[in-house]
Amino acid sequence: MLLYLVRHGQTQLNQQGIIQGRLDFPLSELGEEQAQKLGDWLKMVPLHQVLSSPLKRAHDTARIVCAQQAKAKLHIDERLTATSAGQAEGRPWEEIKDKFDDMGCEPDEEIAERLHSWLSSLLTTHTPQTSGAATPISPLTPTSASASASAGPASPVLERALSSIKGLPRPGILRTPSKETNHTGGKGVVLVVTHQECISALLKLLTKPSISPTAHGAGVDGAQAETDTQMQLAKSPIDLHVPEQFDFVHTEDGRQIGNTAVAIVRVWWEDSGRPDGEGLEVRGRLEAWGSEEHLQDQWSVMSV
């Protein structure tokens, strides 16, 4: 499965440097143009599922992309909404940046919890019946033969997404699928349009170090159940490999991305190796982060 994480197009408040949070502003004229270019860039990618934040700026970005997709249907998920910025909403960043943490923003823990819930649900519905012999080269990306023939030279970012993952192992052992498993069986392309802080939080969630089961302490009278829940939330839903060229993981500034910038995560399932012979483990690799190739004039000319 290819997971495309995209920030919404520009709004007027983005342009003015004003904090939006959950203020529901539409795309600006430039934002609509950015979304259209993103749609052009992705039109040869057969999107199987498109998910969006309920806010207009994200929903409209996703809608514009979907207009160039024959089969993709757009679904809203409240868990992908923007972070609440409390009293900072509607105010210029430069005015409140030194006191931002004291303005009643949504806590990091709550953001992580809802995004963990969303990603876990997505992975559950895409869990295949079996792990394959190797990570799939398909589905198509804009670098495939059909895309190249109609859209010119391959995109460097998506060329890496297609080629750099070929050799990773996936044992072919049958497993019982989840009750919610859909027809994609671990394949397909999912586009997610959300907000900068959500994408940054997802990256942080996927790259945080594992926490020891003794970190919270396990006891009796319900304490064990609470510990199990805490441990489930502490564990990343995907065992993600981040190539060395992405050196932003430990820097806050490095996680910032522009309007309609794209991150790509390739996801596959491997045999868990558990003694009871049950279960698949989710593996992943970050293929791109903050790509804005679709906004480059060269790409716009090629896609016409």
C-alpha positions as CSV (number, residue, x, y, z in Angstrom):
1,M,0.0,0.0,0.0
2,L,1.1,3.5,-0.8
3,L,0.0,6.2,1.7
4,Y,0.2,9.7,0.4
5,L,0.0,12.3,3.2
6,V,-0.8,15.8,1.8
7,R,-1.2,19.2,3.4
8,H,-4.1,21.3,2.2
9,G,-3.7,24.1,-0.3
10,Q,-3.1,27.7,0.8
11,T,-5.7,29.9,2.5
12,Q,-5.8,33.6,2.9
13,L,-4.9,33.2,6.6
14,N,-1.8,31.1,5.5
15,Q,-0.8,33.9,3.3
16,Q,-1.2,36.5,6.1
17,G,0.7,34.4,8.7
18,I,-2.4,34.1,10.9
19,I,-3.0,31.0,13.0
20,Q,-6.1,29.1,11.7
21,G,-6.5,26.1,14.0
22,R,-10.1,25.0,13.4
23,L,-11.2,28.3,11.9
24,D,-12.9,27.0,8.7
25,F,-11.5,29.2,5.8
26,P,-11.7,28.0,2.2
27,L,-8.8,27.8,-0.2
28,S,-7.4,31.0,-1.7
29,E,-7.0,31.4,-5.4
30,L,-3.4,30.2,-5.1
31,G,-4.6,27.3,-2.9
32,E,-7.0,26.2,-5.6
33,E,-4.2,26.4,-8.2
34,Q,-2.0,24.3,-5.9
35,A,-4.7,21.7,-5.5
36,Q,-5.2,21.5,-9.3
37,K,-1.5,21.0,-9.9
38,L,-1.5,18.2,-7.3
39,G,-4.4,16.6,-9.1
40,D,-2.6,16.8,-12.4
41,W,0.5,15.2,-10.8
42,L,-1.6,12.4,-9.4
43,K,-4.0,11.8,-12.3
44,M,-2.1,8.7,-13.4
45,V,-2.1,7.2,-9.9
46,P,-5.2,5.0,-9.4
47,L,-6.3,6.2,-6.0
48,H,-8.3,3.6,-4.2
49,Q,-9.3,5.7,-1.2
50,V,-9.3,9.5,-0.4
51,L,-9.6,10.6,3.2
52,S,-9.9,14.2,4.3
53,S,-10.2,16.5,7.3
54,P,-13.7,18.0,7.6
55,L,-12.3,21.5,7.3
56,K,-13.0,23.3,4.0
57,R,-9.3,23.9,3.1
58,A,-8.6,20.2,3.3
59,H,-11.9,18.9,1.9
60,D,-11.7,21.2,-1.1
61,T,-8.1,20.2,-1.8
62,A,-9.2,16.5,-1.8
63,R,-12.3,17.3,-3.9
64,I,-10.2,18.9,-6.6
65,V,-7.8,15.9,-6.7
66,C,-10.7,13.5,-6.8
67,A,-12.2,15.3,-9.9
68,Q,-9.4,13.7,-11.9
69,Q,-9.9,10.2,-10.5
70,A,-12.3,7.9,-12.1
71,K,-13.0,5.6,-9.1
72,A,-11.8,7.3,-5.9
73,K,-14.4,8.3,-3.4
74,L,-13.9,11.0,-0.9
75,H,-14.5,10.3,2.8
76,I,-14.3,12.7,5.7
77,D,-12.7,11.6,9.0
78,E,-13.0,13.9,12.0
79,R,-9.8,12.5,13.5
80,L,-7.8,14.2,10.7
81,T,-9.0,17.7,11.6
82,A,-6.7,20.5,12.5
83,T,-5.2,21.0,15.9
84,S,-7.3,23.3,18.1
85,A,-5.2,26.4,18.7
86,G,-7.3,27.8,21.5
87,Q,-7.0,31.5,22.0
88,A,-4.3,31.8,19.3
89,E,-6.8,31.2,16.5
90,G,-7.2,34.2,14.3
91,R,-4.1,35.9,15.6
92,P,-0.8,36.6,13.8
93,W,1.9,34.1,14.7
94,E,4.5,36.8,15.3
95,E,2.2,38.4,17.9
96,I,1.8,35.3,20.1
97,K,4.6,33.0,19.3
98,D,6.3,33.5,22.6
99,K,3.2,32.6,24.6
100,F,1.6,30.1,22.2
101,D,2.0,27.2,24.6
102,D,-0.1,29.0,27.2
103,M,-3.1,29.7,24.9
104,G,-5.1,26.6,25.4
105,C,-4.1,24.6,22.4
106,E,-5.0,20.9,22.0
107,P,-2.5,18.9,24.0
108,D,0.1,16.9,22.0
109,E,-1.1,13.7,23.8
110,E,-4.7,14.1,22.5
111,I,-3.4,14.8,18.9
112,A,-1.3,11.7,19.0
113,E,-4.2,9.6,20.4
114,R,-6.7,10.5,17.7
115,L,-4.1,10.1,14.9
116,H,-3.0,6.7,16.4
117,S,-6.7,5.7,16.4
118,W,-7.1,6.8,12.8
119,L,-4.0,5.1,11.4
120,S,-4.7,1.9,13.3
121,S,-8.2,1.8,11.8
122,L,-6.8,2.4,8.3
123,L,-4.3,-0.4,8.6
124,T,-6.9,-2.8,10.0
125,T,-9.1,-2.3,7.0
126,H,-6.2,-2.9,4.6
127,T,-4.7,-5.9,6.3
128,P,-4.2,-8.7,3.7
129,Q,-5.0,-12.3,4.1
130,T,-1.3,-13.2,3.5
131,S,2.1,-11.6,3.4
132,G,3.6,-11.7,0.0
133,A,6.9,-13.0,-1.2
134,A,8.3,-9.5,-1.6
135,T,7.1,-5.9,-1.2
136,P,5.0,-5.0,-4.2
137,I,6.3,-2.7,-6.9
138,S,2.7,-2.0,-7.9
139,P,0.3,-0.1,-7.7
140,L,1.2,2.4,-10.4
141,T,2.8,5.7,-9.5
142,P,3.4,8.6,-11.9
143,T,6.7,6.9,-12.7
144,S,5.1,3.8,-14.3
145,A,5.3,3.1,-18.0
146,S,1.7,4.4,-18.6
147,A,2.3,7.6,-16.7
148,S,5.7,8.2,-18.3
149,A,4.2,7.8,-21.8
150,S,1.7,10.5,-21.2
151,A,3.3,12.8,-18.7
152,G,7.0,13.0,-19.7
153,P,10.0,12.1,-17.7
154,A,9.6,10.3,-14.3
155,S,9.3,12.3,-11.2
156,P,12.5,11.8,-9.0
157,V,10.6,11.5,-5.8
158,L,8.2,9.0,-7.1
159,E,10.9,7.1,-8.9
160,R,12.5,6.5,-5.5
161,A,9.2,5.5,-4.1
162,L,8.9,2.9,-6.8
163,S,12.4,1.5,-7.0
164,S,14.0,1.8,-3.6
165,I,11.8,-0.7,-1.8
166,K,11.9,-3.7,-4.1
167,G,14.2,-6.0,-2.1
168,L,12.5,-6.0,1.3
169,P,11.3,-9.5,2.4
170,R,7.7,-10.5,2.9
171,P,7.2,-14.2,3.7
172,G,4.3,-15.8,1.9
173,I,2.4,-17.3,4.8
174,L,-1.4,-17.5,4.9
175,R,-3.1,-15.6,7.8
176,T,-6.7,-15.0,8.9
177,P,-7.7,-11.6,7.7
178,S,-9.3,-8.9,9.8
179,K,-13.1,-8.9,9.8
180,E,-12.9,-5.4,8.3
181,T,-10.4,-6.3,5.6
182,N,-11.3,-4.6,2.3
183,H,-10.7,-5.7,-1.2
184,T,-7.3,-4.0,-1.6
185,G,-5.6,-6.7,0.4
186,G,-2.7,-4.6,1.5
187,K,-2.3,-3.0,-1.9
188,G,-3.7,0.2,-3.4
189,V,-3.0,3.9,-3.0
190,V,-4.6,6.0,-0.2
191,L,-4.5,9.8,-0.3
192,V,-4.9,11.6,2.9
193,V,-5.4,15.4,3.0
194,T,-5.0,16.9,6.4
195,H,-3.0,19.7,8.1
196,Q,0.6,20.5,8.8
197,E,0.5,19.8,12.5
198,C,-1.2,16.4,11.9
199,I,1.3,15.3,9.4
200,S,4.1,16.4,11.7
201,A,2.5,14.6,14.6
202,L,2.1,11.4,12.5
203,L,5.8,11.5,11.7
204,K,6.6,12.0,15.4
205,L,4.3,9.1,16.2
206,L,5.9,6.8,13.7
207,T,9.5,7.6,14.6
208,K,9.4,7.7,18.3
209,P,11.5,5.1,20.2
210,S,9.8,2.1,21.8
211,I,8.8,2.4,25.4
212,S,9.5,-0.4,27.8
213,P,6.5,-2.2,29.4
214,T,7.9,-1.3,32.8
215,A,7.8,2.4,32.0
216,H,4.3,2.9,33.4
217,G,4.4,0.0,36.0
218,A,1.9,-2.8,36.0
219,G,-0.1,-3.7,39.1
220,V,-3.4,-5.1,40.1
221,D,-7.1,-3.9,40.4
222,G,-7.3,-2.7,36.8
223,A,-3.8,-1.2,36.7
224,Q,-2.7,-3.9,34.2
225,A,-5.5,-3.0,31.8
226,E,-4.6,0.6,32.0
227,T,-0.9,-0.2,31.3
228,D,-1.9,-2.3,28.3
229,T,-3.8,0.6,26.9
230,Q,-0.9,3.0,27.5
231,M,1.5,0.5,25.8
232,Q,-0.8,0.2,22.8
233,L,-0.8,3.9,22.3
234,A,2.9,4.1,23.0
235,K,3.7,1.7,20.2
236,S,3.8,3.0,16.6
237,P,1.2,1.4,14.3
238,I,3.9,1.0,11.7
239,D,7.5,-0.2,12.1
240,L,8.8,2.6,10.0
241,H,12.2,2.7,8.3
242,V,13.4,6.3,7.6
243,P,16.3,6.4,5.1
244,E,19.4,8.4,6.1
245,Q,18.7,11.2,3.7
246,F,15.8,12.3,5.8
247,D,17.7,14.0,8.6
248,F,14.7,16.0,9.9
249,V,13.4,13.5,12.3
250,H,14.8,15.0,15.5
251,T,14.3,18.6,14.6
252,E,11.0,20.5,14.9
253,D,11.7,22.8,11.9
254,G,12.6,19.8,9.7
255,R,9.0,18.5,10.1
256,Q,7.4,21.6,8.7
257,I,5.9,21.3,5.2
258,G,4.3,23.7,2.7
259,N,0.9,23.8,1.2
260,T,0.0,20.7,-0.8
261,A,3.4,19.2,0.0
262,V,3.5,15.4,-0.2
263,A,4.9,12.7,2.1
264,I,4.8,9.1,0.8
265,V,4.9,6.1,3.1
266,R,5.1,2.6,1.6
267,V,3.4,0.0,3.8
268,W,3.5,-3.8,3.7
269,W,2.8,-6.7,6.0
270,E,5.1,-9.4,7.3
271,D,4.6,-12.6,9.2
272,S,4.9,-11.8,12.9
273,G,6.8,-14.9,13.7
274,R,4.7,-15.5,16.8
275,P,4.7,-19.0,18.2
276,D,0.9,-19.4,17.8
277,G,1.3,-18.7,14.0
278,E,-1.1,-15.8,14.1
279,G,-0.8,-12.2,13.0
280,L,0.9,-9.9,10.6
281,E,3.2,-7.0,11.5
282,V,3.0,-3.8,9.7
283,R,6.2,-2.5,8.1
284,G,6.8,0.8,6.3
285,R,9.4,3.0,4.6
286,L,9.3,6.7,4.2
287,E,9.8,7.4,0.5
288,A,9.3,11.1,0.4
289,W,8.8,14.1,2.7
290,G,7.5,17.5,1.9
291,S,7.8,17.1,-1.9
292,E,6.6,20.0,-3.9
293,E,7.5,18.7,-7.4
294,H,4.0,19.2,-8.6
295,L,4.3,22.9,-8.0
296,Q,7.4,23.2,-10.2
297,D,7.0,24.9,-13.6
298,Q,8.8,22.1,-15.3
299,W,6.2,19.6,-14.1
300,S,3.3,21.8,-15.0
301,V,4.6,22.1,-18.5
302,M,5.0,18.3,-18.8
303,S,1.5,17.5,-17.5
304,V,-0.3,19.8,-20.0
